[in-house]
Amino acid sequence: MDAPVGWLRAVVIDAEDPARLAAFWCAVLGVGIVEEAPDWIQLEPDRSGAFMAFEPRDAATATATGPDRRTRPDLEVTDMEVARARVEELGGRLVEVIHARPGESHYRMADPEGNEFTVVLPLPDDVAQRAYGPTGRPPGVDRG
């Protein structure tokens, strides 16, 4: 078996009311909020080490992505270009480059059937430590 491209870090939901959905999922999973900004709410990881996050979904997003494109996994990688090349080699494609925090970009990719996912680098140290504790990593995951 080939080495993995990355590992599941999060499930991100485009939400009409991110705060309402975040509160719902906090209660369902028994977790709190790690990071909150106008365009992002990130929950604490659950027992699996993965977390949920919510981004605003406006009319333009709904039109561009369609009703079936509201949830997508984030795949954490150590090298964006290597991950992109491997995903494309496996039959996936680049959908768009997303500019996140200052100086940070993600790749929105699609699998061979068009299901979207995002390739991301590890969380910034301060957010990772709030999410996972002093090591900044979920149990069993090396920083890479």
MIBAMAR-515694 format. One record per atom (N, C-alpha, C): x, y negated, z. Coordinates in steps of 0.05 Angstrom, whole numbers, plus 5000, padded with zeros to 4 digits. Atoms other than C-alpha are relative to their C-alpha. Layout:
! residues N
[node [X Y Z]]
...
//
This chain:
! residues 144
[node [5017 5024 5000]]
[node [5000 5000 5000]]
[node [5018 4975 5000]]
[node [4985 5025 5001]]
[node [5026 4931 4982]]
[node [4996 4983 5025]]
[node [5002 5018 4977]]
[node [5039 4878 5035]]
[node [4975 4982 4996]]
[node [5024 5017 5003]]
[node [4977 4835 5050]]
[node [5008 4972 4991]]
[node [4996 5028 5008]]
[node [4971 4766 5020]]
[node [4999 4982 5025]]
[node [5004 5016 4975]]
[node [4948 4739 5089]]
[node [4981 5015 5018]]
[node [5019 4987 4982]]
[node [4899 4753 5144]]
[node [4976 4981 5005]]
[node [5024 5016 4995]]
[node [4828 4730 5161]]
[node [5004 4983 5024]]
[node [4998 5018 4977]]
[node [4832 4669 5204]]
[node [4973 4989 5008]]
[node [5025 5013 4993]]
[node [4763 4639 5200]]
[node [4978 5005 4979]]
[node [5023 5001 5018]]
[node [4694 4639 5169]]
[node [4990 4971 5002]]
[node [5008 5028 5001]]
[node [4675 4568 5147]]
[node [4973 4998 4987]]
[node [5027 5003 5010]]
[node [4603 4547 5137]]
[node [4995 4971 4992]]
[node [5009 5026 5008]]
[node [4580 4487 5097]]
[node [4972 4996 5012]]
[node [5024 5003 4984]]
[node [4525 4460 5142]]
[node [4987 4972 4995]]
[node [5015 5025 5002]]
[node [4471 4407 5135]]
[node [5002 4985 5027]]
[node [4996 5012 4974]]
[node [4479 4395 5210]]
[node [5021 5016 5015]]
[node [4978 4984 4988]]
[node [4548 4420 5232]]
[node [4999 5001 5030]]
[node [5001 5000 4971]]
[node [4538 4400 5305]]
[node [4979 5020 5010]]
[node [5022 4981 4992]]
[node [4473 4440 5310]]
[node [5009 5028 4996]]
[node [4991 4972 5005]]
[node [4503 4502 5278]]
[node [5023 5007 5019]]
[node [4978 4994 4981]]
[node [4566 4496 5321]]
[node [4989 5007 5027]]
[node [5012 4994 4974]]
[node [4524 4494 5384]]
[node [4987 5027 5000]]
[node [5013 4974 5002]]
[node [4484 4554 5360]]
[node [5021 5022 5002]]
[node [4979 4978 5001]]
[node [4547 4596 5345]]
[node [5016 5000 5025]]
[node [4986 5000 4974]]
[node [4581 4573 5410]]
[node [4984 5018 5019]]
[node [5017 4985 4982]]
[node [4522 4603 5447]]
[node [5000 5030 4993]]
[node [5001 4973 5010]]
[node [4519 4666 5404]]
[node [5026 5015 5007]]
[node [4974 4987 4997]]
[node [4594 4681 5410]]
[node [5012 4995 5028]]
[node [4989 5006 4974]]
[node [4605 4652 5480]]
[node [5027 4986 5000]]
[node [4975 5015 5003]]
[node [4660 4605 5458]]
[node [4994 4970 5000]]
[node [5003 5029 5000]]
[node [4673 4530 5460]]
[node [5011 4988 4974]]
[node [4990 5014 5023]]
[node [4696 4478 5410]]
[node [5029 4993 5005]]
[node [4971 5005 4999]]
[node [4771 4471 5396]]
[node [5006 4972 4988]]
[node [4994 5024 5015]]
[node [4770 4413 5347]]
[node [4975 4989 4988]]
[node [5024 5013 5011]]
[node [4717 4363 5326]]
[node [5008 4974 4986]]
[node [4995 5024 5016]]
[node [4723 4310 5271]]
[node [4975 4995 4984]]
[node [5024 5005 5016]]
[node [4671 4277 5226]]
[node [4995 5021 4978]]
[node [5004 4981 5022]]
[node [4684 4329 5172]]
[node [5008 5028 5007]]
[node [4990 4973 4992]]
[node [4703 4390 5213]]
[node [4994 5005 5030]]
[node [5003 4991 4972]]
[node [4682 4427 5276]]
[node [5011 5029 5001]]
[node [4988 4974 4998]]
[node [4725 4487 5296]]
[node [4994 5012 5027]]
[node [5006 4986 4975]]
[node [4703 4537 5349]]
[node [5025 5015 5010]]
[node [4979 4983 4989]]
[node [4749 4576 5395]]
[node [4997 5027 4987]]
[node [5001 4973 5011]]
[node [4767 4645 5369]]
[node [4983 5018 5018]]
[node [5014 4980 4984]]
[node [4722 4702 5391]]
[node [5020 5022 5007]]
[node [4983 4978 4992]]
[node [4749 4768 5417]]
[node [5016 5012 4978]]
[node [4986 4989 5023]]
[node [4771 4788 5347]]
[node [5025 4983 4993]]
[node [4978 5018 5007]]
[node [4819 4728 5342]]
[node [4992 4981 4977]]
[node [5009 5018 5022]]
[node [4781 4697 5283]]
[node [4981 4979 5012]]
[node [5018 5020 4990]]
[node [4740 4634 5291]]
[node [4981 4991 4977]]
[node [5019 5012 5019]]
[node [4682 4598 5257]]
[node [5005 4970 5000]]
[node [4998 5029 5002]]
[node [4684 4527 5232]]
[node [4978 4990 4982]]
[node [5023 5012 5014]]
[node [4633 4480 5202]]
[node [5008 4974 4986]]
[node [4995 5024 5015]]
[node [4639 4427 5148]]
[node [4973 4989 4990]]
[node [5026 5011 5010]]
[node [4584 4378 5126]]
[node [4994 5009 4972]]
[node [5009 4992 5027]]
[node [4544 4400 5066]]
[node [4980 4978 4992]]
[node [5017 5021 5009]]
[node [4515 4341 5029]]
[node [4988 5008 4973]]
[node [5014 4994 5025]]
[node [4473 4338 4965]]
[node [5020 5007 4978]]
[node [4980 4995 5021]]
[node [4535 4335 4921]]
[node [5013 5027 5003]]
[node [4989 4974 4994]]
[node [4565 4396 4955]]
[node [4980 5022 4992]]
[node [5021 4980 5006]]
[node [4499 4434 4949]]
[node [4997 5004 4970]]
[node [5003 4998 5029]]
[node [4494 4418 4875]]
[node [5024 5014 4987]]
[node [4975 4989 5012]]
[node [4567 4436 4860]]
[node [5003 5029 5007]]
[node [4994 4973 4992]]
[node [4569 4500 4900]]
[node [4976 5019 4997]]
[node [5024 4984 5002]]
[node [4498 4524 4894]]
[node [4991 5011 5027]]
[node [5010 4990 4975]]
[node [4455 4555 4948]]
[node [5014 5024 5011]]
[node [4987 4976 4991]]
[node [4495 4619 4952]]
[node [5029 4997 5007]]
[node [4972 5005 4994]]
[node [4562 4586 4965]]
[node [5003 4984 5025]]
[node [4999 5015 4975]]
[node [4554 4563 5037]]
[node [5020 5011 5020]]
[node [4982 4987 4981]]
[node [4600 4612 5073]]
[node [5024 5011 4986]]
[node [4976 4989 5013]]
[node [4672 4629 5057]]
[node [5021 5005 5021]]
[node [4978 4994 4982]]
[node [4730 4661 5093]]
[node [5024 4982 4995]]
[node [4973 5013 5002]]
[node [4796 4625 5106]]
[node [5020 5023 5003]]
[node [4978 4980 4999]]
[node [4857 4669 5092]]
[node [5025 4985 5006]]
[node [4976 5013 4991]]
[node [4918 4646 5131]]
[node [5024 5014 4987]]
[node [4976 4990 5013]]
[node [4984 4654 5094]]
[node [5025 4985 5010]]
[node [4975 5014 4993]]
[node [5057 4635 5105]]
[node [5011 4984 4977]]
[node [4990 5014 5024]]
[node [5070 4612 5034]]
[node [4977 4997 4980]]
[node [5023 5005 5017]]
[node [5015 4579 4993]]
[node [5005 5008 4971]]
[node [4995 4994 5028]]
[node [5048 4588 4925]]
[node [5002 5031 4995]]
[node [4998 4971 5003]]
[node [5065 4662 4936]]
[node [4971 5012 5002]]
[node [5028 4990 4997]]
[node [4993 4674 4960]]
[node [4983 4994 4975]]
[node [5015 5006 5024]]
[node [4963 4638 4901]]
[node [5008 5018 4976]]
[node [4990 4983 5022]]
[node [5006 4677 4852]]
[node [4990 5029 5003]]
[node [5009 4973 4995]]
[node [4988 4743 4885]]
[node [4970 5003 4995]]
[node [5029 4999 5004]]
[node [4913 4728 4886]]
[node [4994 4999 4970]]
[node [5005 5001 5029]]
[node [4916 4709 4812]]
[node [5008 5026 4986]]
[node [4991 4974 5011]]
[node [4955 4772 4796]]
[node [4980 5022 5005]]
[node [5020 4980 4993]]
[node [4900 4812 4831]]
[node [4973 4995 4986]]
[node [5024 5005 5015]]
[node [4847 4780 4786]]
[node [4984 4976 5010]]
[node [5014 5024 4990]]
[node [4827 4719 4827]]
[node [5009 4975 4985]]
[node [4993 5025 5013]]
[node [4831 4647 4806]]
[node [4999 4976 5019]]
[node [5001 5025 4985]]
[node [4844 4577 4833]]
[node [4974 4985 4992]]
[node [5024 5016 5005]]
[node [4779 4537 4839]]
[node [5007 4970 5003]]
[node [4992 5028 4996]]
[node [4807 4472 4868]]
[node [5021 4998 5022]]
[node [4981 5006 4979]]
[node [4861 4442 4911]]
[node [4985 4980 5019]]
[node [5014 5016 4980]]
[node [4832 4413 4975]]
[node [5020 4985 5017]]
[node [4981 5015 4984]]
[node [4868 4357 5011]]
[node [4986 4996 5027]]
[node [5012 5000 4973]]
[node [4855 4364 5086]]
[node [5013 4978 5017]]
[node [4986 5019 4983]]
[node [4894 4331 5142]]
[node [5021 4986 4984]]
[node [4978 5013 5016]]
[node [4946 4280 5118]]
[node [5023 5019 4995]]
[node [4977 4983 5008]]
[node [4999 4318 5080]]
[node [4994 5029 4999]]
[node [5007 4971 4999]]
[node [4961 4384 5083]]
[node [4980 5006 4977]]
[node [5018 4992 5021]]
[node [4929 4419 5024]]
[node [4993 5030 5004]]
[node [5009 4972 5000]]
[node [4890 4484 5017]]
[node [4993 5007 4971]]
[node [5009 4991 5026]]
[node [4873 4526 4956]]
[node [4973 5014 5003]]
[node [5025 4986 5002]]
[node [4801 4543 4944]]
[node [5003 5020 4977]]
[node [4996 4979 5020]]
[node [4805 4609 4907]]
[node [4973 5015 4996]]
[node [5024 4983 5004]]
[node [4753 4657 4878]]
[node [5010 5028 4993]]
[node [4994 4973 5007]]
[node [4754 4732 4874]]
[node [4990 5006 4972]]
[node [5008 4994 5027]]
[node [4740 4768 4808]]
[node [4970 4997 4995]]
[node [5029 5004 5004]]
[node [4664 4761 4820]]
[node [4991 4971 5006]]
[node [5006 5028 4995]]
[node [4668 4687 4837]]
[node [4995 4993 5029]]
[node [5003 5006 4972]]
[node [4662 4693 4913]]
[node [5024 4983 5009]]
[node [4979 5018 4993]]
[node [4702 4636 4942]]
[node [5012 5005 5028]]
[node [4986 4999 4974]]
[node [4753 4636 4998]]
[node [5022 4979 4999]]
[node [4980 5021 4999]]
[node [4806 4587 5020]]
[node [5026 5011 5011]]
[node [4974 4992 4991]]
[node [4880 4600 5026]]
[node [5012 4976 5015]]
[node [4991 5022 4982]]
[node [4909 4559 5084]]
[node [5026 5008 5014]]
[node [4976 4996 4984]]
[node [4974 4551 5121]]
[node [4992 5002 5030]]
[node [5007 4998 4971]]
[node [4977 4564 5197]]
[node [4990 4974 5011]]
[node [5010 5024 4986]]
[node [4941 4515 5242]]
[node [5023 4984 5010]]
[node [4980 5016 4987]]
[node [4981 4456 5267]]
[node [5004 5010 5029]]
[node [4994 4989 4974]]
[node [5015 4475 5332]]
[node [4981 4991 5022]]
[node [5018 5009 4978]]
[node [4971 4431 5377]]
[node [4973 5013 4998]]
[node [5026 4987 5003]]
[node [4907 4460 5349]]
[node [5002 5030 5005]]
[node [4996 4971 4996]]
[node [4934 4531 5349]]
[node [5003 5006 5030]]
[node [4997 4996 4972]]
[node [4953 4525 5422]]
[node [4974 4996 5015]]
[node [5027 5003 4987]]
[node [4884 4499 5441]]
[node [4983 5024 4993]]
[node [5017 4978 5008]]
[node [4853 4556 5402]]
[node [5009 5027 5012]]
[node [4990 4973 4993]]
[node [4898 4615 5420]]
[node [5017 5001 5026]]
[node [4984 5000 4976]]
[node [4936 4593 5483]]
[node [5029 4993 4994]]
[node [4972 5008 5003]]
[node [5011 4581 5493]]
[node [5015 5010 4976]]
[node [4985 4989 5023]]
[node [5034 4627 5437]]
[node [4991 4987 4974]]
[node [5010 5012 5024]]
[node [4991 4591 5386]]
[node [4992 5020 4979]]
[node [5007 4979 5019]]
[node [4974 4658 5353]]
[node [4980 5019 5013]]
[node [5017 4979 4989]]
[node [4919 4709 5361]]
[node [5017 5024 5008]]
[node [4985 4976 4991]]
[node [4941 4773 5396]]
[node [5008 5017 4976]]
[node [4990 4982 5021]]
[node [4985 4816 5351]]
[node [5008 4987 4974]]
[node [4992 5014 5025]]
[node [4999 4762 5299]]
[node [5025 4984 5005]]
[node [4976 5015 4998]]
[node [5069 4736 5290]]
[node [4998 4975 4983]]
[node [5001 5026 5015]]
[node [5080 4664 5266]]
[node [5009 5003 4972]]
[node [4993 4995 5027]]
[node [5111 4693 5204]]
[node [5025 4988 4990]]
//
